[in-house]
Amino acid sequence: MCELEPGRAASSTFEAQSSIRVQQNCHTMGEAAGIAAAWAARDHAGAVRAVDVSALQAEMRERVRSEALARGVDDERATRSAARRFPAF
């Protein structure tokens, strides 16, 4: 069983610590961890490491895009914003 550590308990380099402790980043990490946990429970008997990271990133990009569209941001800008926050590797 794998434990998830989103938000302030996330592991990173010393240089990255101040950047990841921003409230929006903590919120996003928690949302992604929650989705990963739900998918793991539904599809992989709770094995979080079995969750497809690319699919999770795509889900998060779509959520960011949808939220931006709901706030009245045009589609092109919403798509660019989502891609910047969750780049495909």
VOGU-176890 format. One line per field, with one value per residue: residue number from 1; x, y negated, z negated of N, C-alpha, C in turn; residue in one letter. Coordinates in pm, 1 decimal. Layout:
num = (NUM, ...);
nX = (X, ...);
nY = (Y, ...);
nZ = (Z, ...);
caX = (X, ...);
caY = (Y, ...);
caZ = (Z, ...);
cX = (X, ...);
cY = (Y, ...);
cZ = (Z, ...);
residuo = (a, ...);
This chain:
num = (1, 2, 3, 4, 5, 6, 7, 8, 9, 10, 11, 12, 13, 14, 15, 16, 17, 18, 19, 20, 21, 22, 23, 24, 25, 26, 27, 28, 29, 30, 31, 32, 33, 34, 35, 36, 37, 38, 39, 40, 41, 42, 43, 44, 45, 46, 47, 48, 49, 50, 51, 52, 53, 54, 55, 56, 57, 58, 59, 60, 61, 62, 63, 64, 65, 66, 67, 68, 69, 70, 71, 72, 73, 74, 75, 76, 77, 78, 79, 80, 81, 82, 83, 84, 85, 86, 87, 88, 89);
nX = (84.1, 51.8, 119.4, -17.0, 119.2, 22.6, 44.2, 179.7, 341.5, 474.5, 748.0, 1047.7, 1316.2, 1538.4, 1548.0, 1305.9, 1112.1, 988.3, 835.4, 646.4, 487.5, 286.3, -50.3, -237.6, -95.4, -78.3, -349.1, -401.5, -229.1, -350.5, -601.8, -527.2, -411.4, -636.2, -798.2, -628.6, -625.0, -894.3, -921.1, -735.8, -855.7, -1090.8, -1001.7, -763.8, -738.7, -663.4, -396.7, -200.5, 26.6, -21.8, -183.7, -236.3, -22.8, -9.9, -276.2, -390.3, -269.3, -382.3, -651.5, -640.4, -555.7, -782.6, -973.8, -875.1, -892.1, -1171.9, -1264.5, -1155.8, -1292.0, -1549.9, -1524.9, -1526.0, -1306.3, -1147.5, -1140.4, -888.3, -697.8, -759.9, -693.0, -414.7, -332.9, -397.9, -227.3, 20.6, 19.4, -1.3, 205.0, 255.9, 456.8);
nY = (117.7, -223.2, -540.8, -865.2, -1190.6, -1478.6, -1839.3, -2036.6, -1838.5, -1729.7, -1595.5, -1753.5, -1936.8, -2153.8, -2406.2, -2415.3, -2416.5, -2662.9, -2737.5, -2529.7, -2548.5, -2729.9, -2833.8, -2768.9, -2572.3, -2374.4, -2313.4, -2210.2, -1986.8, -1833.4, -1788.6, -1637.9, -1417.4, -1315.2, -1239.7, -1047.0, -859.1, -782.2, -669.5, -463.4, -307.1, -234.4, -106.4, 38.5, 193.5, 31.8, -27.6, -283.1, -347.3, -221.4, -380.3, -561.7, -808.1, -993.0, -999.6, -1105.6, -1360.8, -1461.1, -1465.3, -1657.5, -1880.6, -1914.7, -1976.2, -2222.6, -2374.1, -2365.5, -2499.7, -2753.9, -2824.0, -2837.5, -3066.8, -3254.2, -3282.3, -3284.4, -3004.6, -2935.9, -3064.1, -2945.4, -2679.6, -2702.7, -2791.4, -2570.0, -2380.1, -2485.9, -2461.9, -2187.6, -2025.4, -1799.8, -1522.7);
nZ = (0.0, 77.3, -53.4, -15.2, -1.9, 16.3, 66.9, -197.0, -301.6, -92.1, 91.6, 192.8, 352.7, 168.4, 286.9, 423.2, 227.5, 127.1, 345.6, 385.4, 165.0, 190.7, 160.4, 372.1, 511.7, 314.4, 287.4, 544.7, 551.3, 352.2, 468.7, 695.7, 565.8, 437.0, 655.2, 769.1, 560.0, 556.1, 813.3, 786.8, 588.1, 719.9, 958.0, 917.9, 686.7, 473.3, 519.0, 556.3, 705.0, 942.2, 1090.6, 1387.8, 1464.1, 1673.1, 1757.9, 1528.5, 1523.0, 1758.4, 1683.4, 1478.0, 1628.0, 1788.7, 1595.4, 1494.0, 1727.4, 1773.6, 1544.9, 1590.5, 1826.6, 1723.6, 1574.0, 1767.9, 1931.3, 2249.2, 2481.0, 2600.5, 2437.7, 2190.3, 2243.0, 2289.0, 2035.2, 1874.5, 1986.7, 1919.2, 1640.4, 1605.6, 1761.7, 2034.9, 2021.4);
caX = (0.0, 128.8, 54.9, -1.8, 158.9, 8.0, 51.6, 300.5, 425.6, 532.8, 894.0, 1107.0, 1448.2, 1536.4, 1519.2, 1165.4, 1020.7, 906.8, 742.1, 534.7, 406.3, 185.4, -181.3, -296.9, -23.8, -121.0, -484.6, -392.9, -170.3, -453.3, -702.8, -468.0, -397.5, -769.9, -838.7, -545.1, -672.0, -1024.1, -895.1, -667.1, -955.9, -1186.7, -946.7, -637.7, -741.2, -595.7, -255.6, -188.4, 133.9, -71.6, -261.1, -168.8, 10.3, -47.8, -421.4, -416.4, -233.1, -483.7, -771.4, -617.4, -557.3, -921.8, -1042.4, -829.2, -951.0, -1316.1, -1283.6, -1127.3, -1403.6, -1664.5, -1500.5, -1536.8, -1180.9, -1167.0, -1093.8, -744.3, -623.7, -785.1, -614.3, -272.7, -313.8, -400.0, -106.2, 134.4, 13.6, 15.7, 267.8, 265.3, 598.3);
caY = (0.0, -346.5, -656.6, -989.4, -1302.5, -1603.6, -1965.3, -2076.5, -1722.6, -1681.1, -1591.5, -1832.1, -1990.7, -2273.3, -2520.6, -2413.4, -2420.9, -2784.7, -2742.1, -2435.0, -2576.4, -2829.5, -2774.0, -2707.2, -2448.2, -2275.6, -2273.9, -2128.1, -1857.4, -1758.8, -1744.5, -1529.5, -1300.6, -1259.9, -1171.1, -926.6, -762.2, -729.6, -580.4, -343.7, -225.0, -184.1, -26.8, 107.6, 248.7, -59.6, -45.9, -416.4, -348.9, -165.0, -483.1, -618.3, -948.0, -1073.8, -1016.8, -1196.3, -1494.3, -1502.2, -1496.8, -1785.3, -1984.3, -1937.8, -2044.8, -2361.8, -2435.6, -2381.3, -2605.4, -2881.0, -2851.6, -2875.9, -3204.3, -3341.6, -3289.5, -3224.6, -2865.9, -2926.9, -3103.2, -2842.9, -2561.9, -2734.9, -2796.4, -2432.1, -2312.2, -2535.6, -2407.5, -2041.7, -1990.6, -1658.2, -1481.2);
caZ = (0.0, 90.0, -112.9, 59.0, -87.3, 90.9, -6.5, -269.5, -331.4, 33.0, 97.4, 300.8, 320.7, 83.9, 372.1, 466.2, 112.6, 118.4, 458.2, 374.7, 46.8, 223.0, 132.5, 490.8, 539.4, 214.4, 325.5, 665.2, 514.3, 280.5, 565.5, 775.3, 478.3, 416.3, 777.9, 780.3, 460.1, 601.2, 927.4, 736.1, 519.2, 818.6, 1067.4, 890.7, 550.4, 383.1, 553.7, 614.3, 804.6, 1067.5, 1160.1, 1504.5, 1435.3, 1790.2, 1752.8, 1416.6, 1569.3, 1855.6, 1604.7, 1410.5, 1731.6, 1829.5, 1484.8, 1493.4, 1846.8, 1750.1, 1444.3, 1656.8, 1917.1, 1640.4, 1529.4, 1883.3, 2006.8, 2380.9, 2489.2, 2629.8, 2316.7, 2089.2, 2280.7, 2263.3, 1890.5, 1824.3, 2034.5, 1840.6, 1504.1, 1609.4, 1890.0, 2070.3, 2033.1);
cX = (88.7, 51.3, 81.3, 28.8, 144.9, 31.0, 183.9, 391.3, 493.0, 684.6, 944.3, 1247.1, 1431.6, 1494.0, 1371.2, 1067.0, 932.3, 803.5, 622.9, 445.6, 304.8, 48.8, -242.6, -228.0, -63.8, -260.3, -481.2, -334.2, -271.8, -561.0, -650.2, -452.9, -532.8, -820.6, -760.5, -591.8, -804.3, -1005.5, -828.3, -766.7, -1051.3, -1125.9, -828.8, -627.4, -660.5, -449.9, -237.4, -81.4, 90.4, -152.4, -176.4, -147.7, -29.0, -198.1, -459.7, -382.1, -336.1, -613.7, -756.4, -616.2, -701.1, -1000.1, -1004.2, -892.0, -1099.8, -1345.4, -1258.9, -1240.9, -1525.9, -1650.1, -1503.4, -1408.5, -1202.7, -1094.9, -942.9, -660.6, -640.3, -702.4, -466.1, -242.6, -308.3, -274.0, 17.2, 135.8, 37.9, 75.5, 270.9, 412.9, 609.4);
cY = (-124.2, -460.8, -778.7, -1101.2, -1433.8, -1725.5, -1987.8, -1959.4, -1666.4, -1689.5, -1673.0, -1876.3, -2115.1, -2395.6, -2528.7, -2430.0, -2545.0, -2791.7, -2649.4, -2461.3, -2687.7, -2762.1, -2705.0, -2576.5, -2338.8, -2223.5, -2177.0, -1990.9, -1771.5, -1705.9, -1626.9, -1402.6, -1234.6, -1183.4, -1040.8, -819.4, -699.7, -633.1, -452.1, -250.4, -159.2, -80.9, 63.1, 161.1, 163.7, -86.8, -178.2, -421.9, -290.1, -266.1, -542.9, -768.2, -1038.3, -1099.7, -1113.2, -1340.3, -1547.4, -1541.1, -1632.9, -1900.5, -2017.3, -2009.7, -2191.9, -2436.5, -2462.8, -2492.2, -2743.0, -2920.1, -2897.7, -3019.9, -3303.2, -3360.2, -3223.6, -3089.6, -2854.6, -2960.0, -3000.0, -2718.1, -2584.3, -2734.3, -2655.9, -2357.4, -2358.7, -2474.1, -2258.3, -2001.5, -1840.2, -1623.9, -1355.7);
cZ = (0.0, 26.2, -26.9, -39.3, -10.1, 2.3, -76.2, -304.0, -206.3, 28.2, 216.0, 259.6, 233.5, 165.6, 410.5, 350.5, 110.1, 230.1, 438.9, 254.5, 67.9, 212.3, 254.6, 525.1, 442.0, 246.9, 443.6, 634.3, 439.8, 372.4, 648.1, 691.7, 453.3, 536.7, 793.1, 681.9, 502.5, 717.8, 881.8, 668.2, 618.9, 912.9, 1032.2, 748.5, 452.4, 414.4, 628.9, 722.9, 938.9, 1148.5, 1272.3, 1482.0, 1551.6, 1792.1, 1640.2, 1455.9, 1668.7, 1784.6, 1536.5, 1510.6, 1770.4, 1719.8, 1478.7, 1611.2, 1826.7, 1649.6, 1505.9, 1751.3, 1839.1, 1588.1, 1645.3, 1961.4, 2142.7, 2389.4, 2511.2, 2506.4, 2206.0, 2116.3, 2254.8, 2113.8, 1831.5, 1864.7, 1957.7, 1700.8, 1500.0, 1743.6, 1911.4, 2089.6, 2115.4);
residuo = (m, c, e, l, e, p, g, r, a, a, s, s, t, f, e, a, q, s, s, i, r, v, q, q, n, c, h, t, m, g, e, a, a, g, i, a, a, a, w, a, a, r, d, h, a, g, a, v, r, a, v, d, v, s, a, l, q, a, e, m, r, e, r, v, r, s, e, a, l, a, r, g, v, d, d, e, r, a, t, r, s, a, a, r, r, f, p, a, f);
